[in-house]
Amino acid sequence: MLRTDCLVVGAGPAGLTTARLLALRGRTVIVADSGVTPTTRLELLAPASLATVAAVGLEHLLDDPAIARACLGIRRTHRSGASDYEDFLRHPCRVGYVVDRARFDERLRDEAVAVGVTFCGLRAIGVTPDRGVICRASDSARTKLVLAEIVVDATGRAAAIARRRGARVAARDRMVAELVEDAADGAPAGPASWLDYSSDGPTWSVQTWRIRRSGTPAGDALLSVDASACLLSEAAGEGWIAVGDAAMAFDPIASQGLFNALSSALVATGALLSADRLSPTSARLYSDAVATTFLHCEAGRSSVYGAMPPAPQSRADPAKTIAQ
Protein backbone atom coordinates (compact mmCIF):
# COMPACT_ATOMS: atom_id res chain seq x y z
CA MET A 1 0.00 0.00 0.00
CA LEU A 2 1.15 3.53 -0.81
CA ARG A 3 0.20 6.72 1.04
CA THR A 4 0.54 10.25 -0.28
CA ASP A 5 -0.97 13.71 0.07
CA CYS A 6 -2.06 13.78 -3.57
CA LEU A 7 -2.47 11.05 -6.16
CA VAL A 8 -2.64 12.26 -9.75
CA VAL A 9 -4.07 9.63 -12.09
CA GLY A 10 -2.84 10.33 -15.60
CA ALA A 11 0.34 11.88 -17.01
CA GLY A 12 -0.90 14.29 -19.66
CA PRO A 13 -0.32 18.07 -19.47
CA ALA A 14 -3.21 18.64 -17.04
CA GLY A 15 -2.04 15.95 -14.61
CA LEU A 16 1.65 16.83 -14.90
CA THR A 17 1.01 20.55 -14.36
CA THR A 18 -1.21 19.90 -11.34
CA ALA A 19 1.36 17.50 -9.85
CA ARG A 20 4.20 19.97 -10.35
CA LEU A 21 2.29 22.92 -8.85
CA LEU A 22 1.26 20.89 -5.80
CA ALA A 23 4.82 19.63 -5.26
CA LEU A 24 6.12 23.20 -5.48
CA ARG A 25 3.87 24.00 -2.52
CA GLY A 26 5.27 21.19 -0.41
CA ARG A 27 2.74 18.44 -1.05
CA THR A 28 3.87 14.86 -1.57
CA VAL A 29 2.60 13.80 -4.98
CA ILE A 30 2.46 10.46 -6.79
CA VAL A 31 1.53 10.29 -10.46
CA ALA A 32 -0.05 7.01 -11.54
CA ASP A 33 1.25 6.73 -15.10
CA SER A 34 -0.23 3.89 -17.11
CA GLY A 35 2.44 4.26 -19.78
CA VAL A 36 0.05 4.86 -22.68
CA THR A 37 1.43 5.93 -26.05
CA PRO A 38 2.46 9.63 -26.00
CA THR A 39 0.23 12.12 -27.79
CA THR A 40 1.93 12.96 -31.09
CA ARG A 41 -0.25 15.74 -32.48
CA LEU A 42 0.40 19.45 -32.81
CA GLU A 43 -1.73 21.89 -30.80
CA LEU A 44 -2.34 25.63 -30.68
CA LEU A 45 -1.85 28.05 -27.82
CA ALA A 46 -3.64 31.25 -28.83
CA PRO A 47 -2.48 34.64 -27.48
CA ALA A 48 -5.23 34.67 -24.84
CA SER A 49 -3.72 31.53 -23.29
CA LEU A 50 -0.23 32.92 -22.75
CA ALA A 51 -1.05 34.55 -19.40
CA THR A 52 -2.06 31.11 -18.13
CA VAL A 53 1.15 29.57 -19.48
CA ALA A 54 3.09 32.22 -17.53
CA ALA A 55 0.97 31.71 -14.40
CA VAL A 56 1.90 28.02 -14.26
CA GLY A 57 5.57 28.88 -14.87
CA LEU A 58 5.96 27.23 -18.25
CA GLU A 59 6.54 30.15 -20.62
CA HIS A 60 10.21 29.17 -21.02
CA LEU A 61 9.10 26.00 -22.84
CA LEU A 62 7.70 28.15 -25.65
CA ASP A 63 11.18 29.59 -26.24
CA ASP A 64 12.50 26.12 -27.14
CA PRO A 65 12.32 25.65 -30.95
CA ALA A 66 12.16 21.89 -30.45
CA ILE A 67 8.83 22.32 -28.66
CA ALA A 68 7.05 25.37 -30.09
CA ARG A 69 7.04 27.86 -32.93
CA ALA A 70 5.31 31.19 -33.29
CA CYS A 71 1.89 31.29 -34.96
CA LEU A 72 0.47 34.51 -36.39
CA GLY A 73 -3.18 33.58 -36.51
CA ILE A 74 -6.00 31.30 -37.63
CA ARG A 75 -7.34 31.07 -41.17
CA ARG A 76 -10.61 29.22 -41.77
CA THR A 77 -11.51 28.24 -45.32
CA HIS A 78 -15.11 27.24 -46.03
CA ARG A 79 -16.28 24.86 -48.72
CA SER A 80 -17.53 27.82 -50.71
CA GLY A 81 -13.92 28.98 -51.00
CA ALA A 82 -14.44 32.01 -48.77
CA SER A 83 -11.94 32.56 -45.95
CA ASP A 84 -11.91 34.47 -42.72
CA TYR A 85 -8.94 35.31 -40.52
CA GLU A 86 -8.24 35.67 -36.83
CA ASP A 87 -5.14 37.85 -36.81
CA PHE A 88 -3.13 37.36 -33.62
CA LEU A 89 -1.23 40.58 -34.34
CA ARG A 90 -4.35 42.45 -33.22
CA HIS A 91 -4.08 40.86 -29.77
CA PRO A 92 -1.90 42.56 -27.11
CA CYS A 93 0.35 39.47 -27.02
CA ARG A 94 0.54 39.58 -30.84
CA VAL A 95 1.47 35.92 -31.31
CA GLY A 96 0.37 32.40 -30.46
CA TYR A 97 2.29 29.14 -30.59
CA VAL A 98 2.06 25.79 -32.35
CA VAL A 99 3.19 23.17 -29.83
CA ASP A 100 4.56 19.66 -30.37
CA ARG A 101 2.63 17.79 -27.68
CA ALA A 102 4.99 14.82 -27.36
CA ARG A 103 8.00 17.04 -26.67
CA PHE A 104 5.98 19.41 -24.48
CA ASP A 105 4.73 16.54 -22.33
CA GLU A 106 8.24 15.07 -22.04
CA ARG A 107 9.60 18.36 -20.69
CA LEU A 108 6.64 18.70 -18.31
CA ARG A 109 7.47 15.28 -16.89
CA ASP A 110 11.12 16.25 -16.41
CA GLU A 111 10.09 19.41 -14.57
CA ALA A 112 7.70 17.48 -12.33
CA VAL A 113 10.46 15.03 -11.40
CA ALA A 114 12.81 17.94 -10.67
CA VAL A 115 10.47 19.29 -7.94
CA GLY A 116 9.97 15.91 -6.27
CA VAL A 117 6.97 14.31 -7.97
CA THR A 118 7.11 10.50 -7.85
CA PHE A 119 6.02 8.49 -10.90
CA CYS A 120 4.68 4.94 -10.60
CA GLY A 121 3.75 2.59 -13.41
CA LEU A 122 0.14 2.12 -12.29
CA ARG A 123 -3.27 2.06 -13.93
CA ALA A 124 -6.36 2.86 -11.84
CA ILE A 125 -8.93 0.04 -11.93
CA GLY A 126 -11.16 0.88 -8.96
CA VAL A 127 -11.82 3.06 -5.92
CA THR A 128 -12.59 2.39 -2.25
CA PRO A 129 -14.95 4.25 0.11
CA ASP A 130 -12.01 5.65 2.10
CA ARG A 131 -10.58 7.67 -0.84
CA GLY A 132 -8.32 4.84 -1.90
CA VAL A 133 -7.55 4.00 -5.51
CA ILE A 134 -6.95 0.41 -6.56
CA CYS A 135 -4.24 0.27 -9.20
CA ARG A 136 -2.73 -2.45 -11.36
CA ALA A 137 0.98 -2.40 -12.08
CA SER A 138 1.77 -1.65 -15.71
CA ASP A 139 4.30 -4.49 -15.92
CA SER A 140 2.34 -7.23 -14.13
CA ALA A 141 -1.07 -8.35 -12.90
CA ARG A 142 -0.32 -7.26 -9.34
CA THR A 143 -2.64 -4.72 -7.72
CA LYS A 144 -1.77 -1.99 -5.24
CA LEU A 145 -3.89 0.24 -3.03
CA VAL A 146 -2.98 3.94 -2.97
CA LEU A 147 -4.45 6.08 -0.18
CA ALA A 148 -4.42 9.82 -0.76
CA GLU A 149 -6.00 12.85 0.84
CA ILE A 150 -6.82 14.13 -2.67
CA VAL A 151 -7.13 12.22 -5.94
CA VAL A 152 -6.76 14.24 -9.15
CA ASP A 153 -8.51 12.68 -12.14
CA ALA A 154 -6.34 13.45 -15.18
CA THR A 155 -7.37 10.36 -17.15
CA GLY A 156 -8.64 12.32 -20.16
CA ARG A 157 -12.01 11.61 -21.74
CA ALA A 158 -12.31 8.36 -19.79
CA ALA A 159 -12.78 10.36 -16.53
CA ALA A 160 -12.01 7.07 -14.80
CA ILE A 161 -11.98 8.39 -11.22
CA ALA A 162 -14.85 10.87 -11.55
CA ARG A 163 -17.18 8.29 -13.05
CA ARG A 164 -16.36 5.80 -10.31
CA ARG A 165 -17.19 8.53 -7.78
CA GLY A 166 -20.63 8.98 -9.33
CA ALA A 167 -20.13 11.76 -11.90
CA ARG A 168 -21.65 11.36 -15.37
CA VAL A 169 -20.19 12.34 -18.73
CA ALA A 170 -22.58 14.32 -20.95
CA ALA A 171 -21.67 14.50 -24.65
CA ARG A 172 -22.80 17.66 -26.44
CA ASP A 173 -22.25 16.01 -29.81
CA ARG A 174 -20.67 12.88 -31.26
CA MET A 175 -17.64 13.64 -33.39
CA VAL A 176 -14.65 11.71 -34.71
CA ALA A 177 -11.27 13.28 -35.57
CA GLU A 178 -9.29 11.58 -38.33
CA LEU A 179 -5.60 12.20 -38.90
CA VAL A 180 -5.33 12.26 -42.69
CA GLU A 181 -1.77 13.56 -43.13
CA ASP A 182 1.15 13.54 -40.75
CA ALA A 183 4.38 15.30 -41.65
CA ALA A 184 5.01 16.72 -38.21
CA ASP A 185 8.63 15.66 -37.69
CA GLY A 186 10.66 18.80 -37.17
CA ALA A 187 7.60 21.00 -37.66
CA PRO A 188 8.12 23.29 -34.66
CA ALA A 189 11.32 24.68 -36.18
CA GLY A 190 11.21 27.47 -38.73
CA PRO A 191 9.51 30.85 -39.15
CA ALA A 192 6.20 32.00 -37.70
CA SER A 193 3.17 30.50 -39.36
CA TRP A 194 -0.60 30.53 -39.66
CA LEU A 195 -2.92 27.89 -38.29
CA ASP A 196 -5.17 27.01 -41.18
CA TYR A 197 -8.59 25.34 -41.09
CA SER A 198 -9.48 23.97 -44.50
CA SER A 199 -12.58 22.01 -45.44
CA ASP A 200 -11.22 20.40 -48.60
CA GLY A 201 -7.86 18.72 -48.26
CA PRO A 202 -4.47 19.80 -46.98
CA THR A 203 -3.01 23.22 -47.60
CA TRP A 204 0.69 23.73 -46.73
CA SER A 205 0.25 20.68 -44.57
CA VAL A 206 2.28 19.57 -41.62
CA GLN A 207 -0.44 17.69 -39.77
CA THR A 208 -4.04 17.57 -40.99
CA TRP A 209 -7.09 16.46 -39.00
CA ARG A 210 -10.52 15.95 -40.52
CA ILE A 211 -13.62 16.18 -38.32
CA ARG A 212 -16.76 14.18 -39.07
CA ARG A 213 -19.88 13.36 -37.15
CA SER A 214 -20.06 9.90 -35.61
CA GLY A 215 -22.15 7.62 -37.78
CA THR A 216 -21.12 9.22 -41.08
CA PRO A 217 -18.90 7.20 -43.43
CA ALA A 218 -15.27 7.06 -42.38
CA GLY A 219 -12.57 8.13 -44.80
CA ASP A 220 -9.02 6.89 -45.20
CA ALA A 221 -7.18 7.97 -42.06
CA LEU A 222 -3.92 7.27 -40.24
CA LEU A 223 -5.66 7.54 -36.88
CA SER A 224 -9.20 8.07 -35.59
CA VAL A 225 -10.00 9.42 -32.13
CA ASP A 226 -13.07 10.50 -30.20
CA ALA A 227 -13.56 14.25 -30.67
CA SER A 228 -16.94 14.74 -28.99
CA ALA A 229 -17.51 17.82 -26.85
CA CYS A 230 -18.05 16.42 -23.33
CA LEU A 231 -18.69 17.77 -19.82
CA LEU A 232 -18.79 16.08 -16.42
CA SER A 233 -21.96 16.48 -14.38
CA GLU A 234 -19.67 17.29 -11.42
CA ALA A 235 -15.99 18.13 -11.84
CA ALA A 236 -15.10 17.71 -8.14
CA GLY A 237 -16.40 15.97 -5.05
CA GLU A 238 -15.31 14.66 -1.67
CA GLY A 239 -11.61 13.88 -1.97
CA TRP A 240 -11.35 14.15 -5.77
CA ILE A 241 -11.15 16.71 -8.57
CA ALA A 242 -10.99 16.38 -12.37
CA VAL A 243 -8.71 18.39 -14.67
CA GLY A 244 -8.16 18.70 -18.41
CA ASP A 245 -10.18 16.49 -20.73
CA ALA A 246 -11.48 14.52 -17.76
CA ALA A 247 -13.45 17.61 -16.69
CA MET A 248 -14.40 18.87 -20.16
CA ALA A 249 -13.25 18.11 -23.68
CA PHE A 250 -13.69 19.63 -27.13
CA ASP A 251 -13.08 18.67 -30.73
CA PRO A 252 -9.66 19.60 -32.19
CA ILE A 253 -11.05 22.48 -34.29
CA ALA A 254 -11.77 24.34 -31.04
CA SER A 255 -8.00 24.46 -30.34
CA GLN A 256 -8.78 24.47 -26.61
CA GLY A 257 -7.20 21.21 -25.48
CA LEU A 258 -3.81 22.38 -24.22
CA PHE A 259 -5.15 25.67 -22.86
CA ASN A 260 -7.91 23.77 -21.04
CA ALA A 261 -5.32 21.40 -19.56
CA LEU A 262 -3.16 24.20 -18.16
CA SER A 263 -5.97 26.50 -17.02
CA SER A 264 -7.93 23.75 -15.27
CA ALA A 265 -4.73 22.57 -13.56
CA LEU A 266 -4.11 26.10 -12.30
CA VAL A 267 -7.65 26.57 -10.97
CA ALA A 268 -7.80 23.08 -9.45
CA THR A 269 -4.47 23.59 -7.69
CA GLY A 270 -5.75 26.87 -6.28
CA ALA A 271 -8.80 25.09 -4.91
CA LEU A 272 -6.70 22.30 -3.37
CA LEU A 273 -4.32 24.75 -1.69
CA SER A 274 -7.04 27.06 -0.36
CA ALA A 275 -8.13 27.07 3.26
CA ASP A 276 -11.37 25.30 2.30
CA ARG A 277 -9.58 22.72 0.16
CA LEU A 278 -12.31 20.56 -1.36
CA SER A 279 -15.22 21.42 0.88
CA PRO A 280 -18.66 20.80 -0.67
CA THR A 281 -18.88 24.52 -1.41
CA SER A 282 -15.50 24.78 -3.14
CA ALA A 283 -16.17 21.57 -5.10
CA ARG A 284 -19.45 23.05 -6.34
CA LEU A 285 -17.80 26.37 -7.23
CA TYR A 286 -15.14 24.53 -9.23
CA SER A 287 -17.77 22.43 -11.01
CA ASP A 288 -19.76 25.57 -11.83
CA ALA A 289 -16.65 27.29 -13.20
CA VAL A 290 -15.91 24.29 -15.43
CA ALA A 291 -19.50 24.25 -16.73
CA THR A 292 -19.46 28.01 -17.41
CA THR A 293 -16.17 27.73 -19.30
CA PHE A 294 -17.53 24.81 -21.33
CA LEU A 295 -20.65 26.73 -22.37
CA HIS A 296 -18.58 29.77 -23.31
CA CYS A 297 -16.27 27.67 -25.48
CA GLU A 298 -19.23 25.88 -27.04
CA ALA A 299 -20.76 29.21 -28.03
CA GLY A 300 -17.56 30.14 -29.84
CA ARG A 301 -17.33 26.73 -31.49
CA SER A 302 -20.93 26.95 -32.67
CA SER A 303 -20.25 30.31 -34.29
CA VAL A 304 -17.40 28.75 -36.30
CA TYR A 305 -19.52 25.82 -37.46
CA GLY A 306 -22.52 28.08 -38.06
CA ALA A 307 -20.56 30.09 -40.61
CA MET A 308 -19.98 26.99 -42.72
CA PRO A 309 -22.49 25.48 -45.16
CA PRO A 310 -23.88 22.16 -43.85
CA ALA A 311 -21.87 19.18 -45.08
CA PRO A 312 -23.51 16.32 -46.99
CA GLN A 313 -23.77 13.16 -44.90
CA SER A 314 -20.98 11.54 -46.90
CA ARG A 315 -18.57 14.42 -46.38
CA ALA A 316 -16.32 15.12 -43.44
CA ASP A 317 -16.47 18.34 -41.45
CA PRO A 318 -13.54 20.78 -41.72
CA ALA A 319 -9.99 19.57 -41.49
CA LYS A 320 -7.39 21.14 -39.24
CA THR A 321 -4.15 21.99 -40.97
CA ILE A 322 -0.97 23.46 -39.53
CA ALA A 323 0.70 25.74 -42.11
CA GLN A 324 4.44 25.73 -42.61
N, C-alpha and C positions, 0 to 999 in steps of 0.2 A: 504494500500500500504506500502511496505517495501523499504527502501533505504540502500544501502551498497556499499562499495568500490568494493568488489568482491563477486560474487555469484558462488558457486561451486555446480553443479548439479550432485549428485551422491556421495555415501559414501563408495566406495571401497578404496583400498590402494592408487591409483593414486589421487583421489579426496581428501582424508584425508591428504595425505602428502603435496599436493599443498596448501590446506587450512592452515595447520599448519605452513608451511614455510612463507606464506604470512602474517599470524598473527604475527609471530615472528619479522617481519620487520615493524610492526605497522599498517598494513592494517586492516580495519574492514571486517570480512569475515562471510558470512552466508552459511551454507551447507544445500541444499535442499535434505533431506533424505526421500525417498519414503517408507522406512521401509520394503524393500524386504527381503526375507529369506537370512540369512548370507551364505556366501560361505563356504562349509564344506570339501573341498578337501585339500590334502597335495600338496605343491609346492616346487620346488628346487631353491635355490640360489647358483649358481656355484661360484667358487673362484673369477672369473673375475668380479662378481657383488658386491663384498664386499667393494670395494672402494666407490661405489655409496651409499651403505647402510650407510657407515661412513659419507659421504658428506651430507646426509640428517639427520644425527644425530640419527640414529636408531640402531646402532650396539649393544647397551645394550640390545635390545630385543632378540638378538640371544643368549645371555647368560642365558636366562630364559628357563629352561628345560620344562616348560609347553607350550612353544611356538615353540622351535626349537631344533634340535639335529644335531650333526655333521654328515657329509656325506663324504665318502672318494673317491667317484667317480661314474662314470656311466658305466654300463655294458649293452651292446646291444646284444641280442641273436636272430639270424636269424632263419628262418624256416628250413634251412639246418642243424641247430644244431651248426653252427660256432658262435663264440662270439668275440667281440672286446671290448676293455676297454679304457675309458678315466680316467686316474689315476690323481686325484686331488693332490696327493702328489708331482707330478712333477711341479705344479704351485707354484709360490712364496708364495701364501697364504696357500697352502697345504691342505685346507679343504673347503668344501662347507657346506650348511645347508639344511635340510628338514624342512619345515615350516608348521605349522598348521594354515591355513588361517583364520579360524574363530577366534582363539585366538589372532592372529597377528592383525587382523582388529579391534578387541575389544580394544586392547591396543592402537592402533593408534588413535582411537576415544577418548579415555581417555586423551591422550597427546594433541590432538587438543583442547579439552575442557579446559585443564589446561592453554593454552596460549591465551584463549579468543575467540575461534571460537564458533559461535552460531549455533545450530542445530534446524531446523524447519521440521516438518512432512509435507513435500510438494512434489508433483510430477509435473514436468514440462509438460504442455500440449500445449504450444504455445509460440510464440515470437511476439514482437511488433517492429516497425521500429526504435524506439528510444532506443534500447538495453534492453528493458524490457522483462521479462519472465513471462508468465502467468502460474500460478501454481494452482493445486487443493490440498486442504488439505487432508491428508491421512485418517483422521477420519470423513470426511463429504464430501458433494458435493460442498462446498463453494470454490470459486476461489479467488486468491490473485495475485496482480501484484507486482513483485519485480523489481526494477530499480537498475542497477549496472553499474559501469564504465566498469568492465570486467566480462564476464561470462565464467566460466571454465566448459567445457563439460567433465564430468567424468561418463557418463551414460553407459559405456561399449560398447558392439558391436552395441547397438541401435543407438549410436551417435545422440541422439535426438536433441541436440541443433545445432550441425554442419549441419545436414541434413536440418533442418528448415532454416538455414542461406545459403543454396544453395550448400553445399558440397555433393559429391556423394561417396558412399561406393563401392569400387571395390573388388570383391572376387577373389583371386588367384586360389582357388580350392573350392570344396564343400565337407566338411568333417563333420562327426558326431562322438562325443566322447561318449562312453557308459561306465558307472560305473558298473563293473561286480562283484566286491567284495569290501566290505567296512568293515574293521576291524581297523579303525583308532583311536578309543578311546584309549587315553594314548600313542599313537605311538611316540610322540616326546621324551618321556623319554627313557633312556637306552643308550647303547654304540653307537659308531660311526657305520655308515652303508654304504652300496652301494645303489645307485639308479639303479634299474635294468629295462631294457626294454626287454620284452619277447614277442615273437610272438605267442606262443602256451600255453595259460593258466597261472595261477598265480605261481610264484616262491617266497617262503618266503614272502607271501603277507601281506601287511597291507592295502593298497588301490590300486586297479587295474583298469586301464582304457583301454578300447579297442577302437582303431580308425578304422573307416570304411568310405568309400566314400559314400556320399549321393546318394541314389538311389539303393544301394546294400541292400540285405535282412538284416533286423535288427535281432540281437540276443537277448537272454534273458538279460535284464539289469535292474539295480536298478534305473538308471537315464540316460537320453540322453540329450546332450547339443550340440549346434552348435560349431563346432571346425574348421570352415573355416579360412584360412589365408586371412585377409582383410586389406585394406588400404584406408584412406580417400583421395579424390582428392585434398583437401586442409585441412591442420590440424589447420589452424588459419585464422582469418579474422578480419574485423573491429569490435572490441569490444568483440571478443570471441576467445578461444583457446581450443583445445581438448587434453586430456591426457589419458594415459593407453590404454585400449582396444578400446576406442572411436576413437583414432588416428590410431592405427594399432593393429591387433590381430593375434595370431598364434594358431596352434593346440597344445594340451597339450604335445605331444612328444618333441616339441621344447624347453620346460622348460624355456620359456622366459617371461611368463606372469607377475610374480611378479617383476622381474628385469625391464621389460618394464614399469611397473607402476611407480616404484621409479625413474628410470632414466628420463622418460618423465616429471614427476612432477618436478624434479630438473631443467631440461632445460627450461621448460615452466615458472617456477617461475623466473629464471634468465632473461628471455625475458620480463616478466611483470614488473620486478623491474629495468630494464635498463632505461637509459635516453630516448631511443626511444619508450619504452613500446611496444605497438602493432601497430607500423607504418606499412604501406603496405610492406616496405622492410623487417622489422623484422618478420612479419607474413610469408612472402615468404621464408625467411631463415629458419624459424622453420619448415615449411612444407617440404622444401627440405631436411632438416636434418632427419625428420621422414621417408621420402621416401627412403633416402640412407640407413638408419638403417634397414628398412624393407627388402630392396633388399639384404643387407648383410646377414641378418638372413635367408632369403629364400634360399640363396646359400648354407648355412650350412645345412639347413633342407633337401634340395634336395640331398646333398651328403649322408645323412643318409638313406633316402629312396632309393637312387640309388644303395646302397650296398646290398639291400634286393631283393630277387627274387620277381617278380610280383605275387600278390595274385590272386587266382581265384575269379571270381565275387561273389561267395557265401561265401568267407572268409573275415574276418575282417583284417584290417591292424594291425600293432603291438600294443600290450597292454603295458601300463605303469604300472610298479609295484614298489612299495617302499619296499626295503628289510629291514627286522628286524636286 
